[in-house]
Amino acid sequence: MIKVGLAVRLEVKPGKEDEIEKLLTSGLTLVNEEAGTVDWFAIRIGPTTFGIFDTFPNDAARQAHLSGRLAGALMAKAGELLSSPPKIEMVDIIAAKMH
């Protein structure tokens, strides 16, 4: 059962939208290797605003994800692709409908 999550907002430098989209799309492979990541969504909110929402069964799995390979890849490219640091919010899941 999912208990916690992450909501991440990414503000991308103009002209870098395709690059962040490719990074997030390829990141799905890395996230699929994480046993503790239950759900993972990469989203586009606006022209230069992207996001990630993911869920976990517990805080240990969430922390493992934050030190995982996708997080490392994203932080390595942050200065090049992002106009500001990622806004990472730790959230508690209070209700969910899963398919």
C-alpha angles and dihedrals in degrees: 000000000000117000107162140025148177128242111195125185119199121194107199127205112251109267093026097085095104091049095052090046090053091047092051093045092051089045090069088076091055094046091049087064092059110094092195097053105092101177130010129183129180110198141180113224100175143340095299100008121096133168147191126215120185138165135214138186093236145355094267090061090046091052091048089054091050089057094041132113097268093051089050092049092048094049091047089058098036096101092049099043109025129071091205136010115284113270104229118189123185110216137188116226109230099171136003141179112206127184 
